Amino acid sequence: QVQLVESGGDLVQPGGSLRLSCIASGSIGSILAMAWYRQAPGQQREFIAQVTSDGRLNYGDSVKGRFTISRDNAKNSVYLQMNSLKPEDTAVYYCNAVLSVLTNKNRWYTYWGQGTQVTVSS
């Protein structure tokens, strides 16, 4: 069994910063990539950022230049530093991982966390 647990969501004023964390635990073989998505009420889930096992970074257009994704391979963790936050960044932020499990290292599985709420408001 694999679990992803996010933390760090909070209420913050416009222009402020937050750092989200996500830790993957359980019977993990190897992690191919970890990513962040978000979903605002009434909207589809939106890609935010991804970091691959070899360090490649990808960002969604709406957060480029403001958000930074990073990863600690030793801790099976991924982080999202969010700066210059705007009210439109308000959403539930989800952690995503593509990984193999110890019982089947030849197949990649996608896992999601439960989400953490980020609210940007004055």
N, C-alpha and C positions, 0 to 999 in steps of 0.2 A: 504494500500500500504506500502511496506517495501523497504527501500533503504540501500545499503551498499556503503560507500564512503571511498576509500583508499587515503592515502597521505604518503609523505615521500620519494618517489622515486627520484633518482638523479644520477648524474654522479660522480663516486668515483674511486680513484686509487686502484689498487690491494693491498690487505692487509688492506684496510680501513674498516670502519664500517658505517652502516646505520640503522635507526630504522623506520620501517613502522608502520602505524596506520590504523585502520579500525573502523568506527563507524556505527552501525546499528541503523536505526531510522524508525519510522512509527508505524503501528498498531501491535506491537509485543506482543505476549502472553508470551512465555518463549523461551529461547534459549537452545537447546540441546548441540550444539557444534559449535565452530568456527574454521576456518582453513585457511591456506595459500596454494596457488598453484602458479605455475609459468609456463610460456610458452615462449620458445625462438622461433625465426623465423624458420619455417620449421619443428618444433618438436611438439610432443604431450604435452598436459598440464600435468605437473608433480606435484605430491603431495609433499609438503614441511613440514608442521607441522599442528597438530590439538590439541586443548584443549577442553575437555568436560566440562559440567556444574558441574561435581563433581571433576574437577581438574586433570583428567588424561591427560597425554601428550603423543603424538606420533610424531615421526620425520621420514622424509625420509632419506635414507642412505647417500645421497649425502651432507646433511647439518648437520648431527649429530656432536656435539662437536663445531660447529661454530655458529649455529643459535639457538635462544631461543624464544619460543612463550610464551606470557603471556596474561592474560585476566582481564578486570575490569568489573565484572558483573553489578555493579551499573550503569556503563556508557554504557553498551551494546557494549563494545569495545574489540578489540583484537590487539595485538602488535607483531611485529617480530623484534627482535634485531639480526642484521646480522653482524658478525665479521669475520675477516680474509677473506674478499671477494676476489673472483677469477674472472678472465674474463669469465669463464664458468657459473658464476652466473648471467650473463647478460640475462635479460628476462623481460617480463611484469609480474608483481606479482598481483595475484587476491585474494581477500578476499572471503570466503565462509562461509555461516551460515546455519545451520539446525535449524528451529524454528517453533513455532506455531504462529498463528495470533489471534487477539482478537475475530474475528468473527467465528473462528473454532479452539478451543484449543485442539481438539482431533486428530488432524492430523499434521504431520510434513512436512514442505516445505523446499526446498533448494533454497537459493538465492545466487547470485554472484554480486560482485562489477564490476566496469568498468575497473579496473586495474590501476597500476602505474608502470612506466618504471624505471627499475634499470639497469644502464650501468656501468660496471666495466672495466676501460681502463686507460692506462697511456698516 
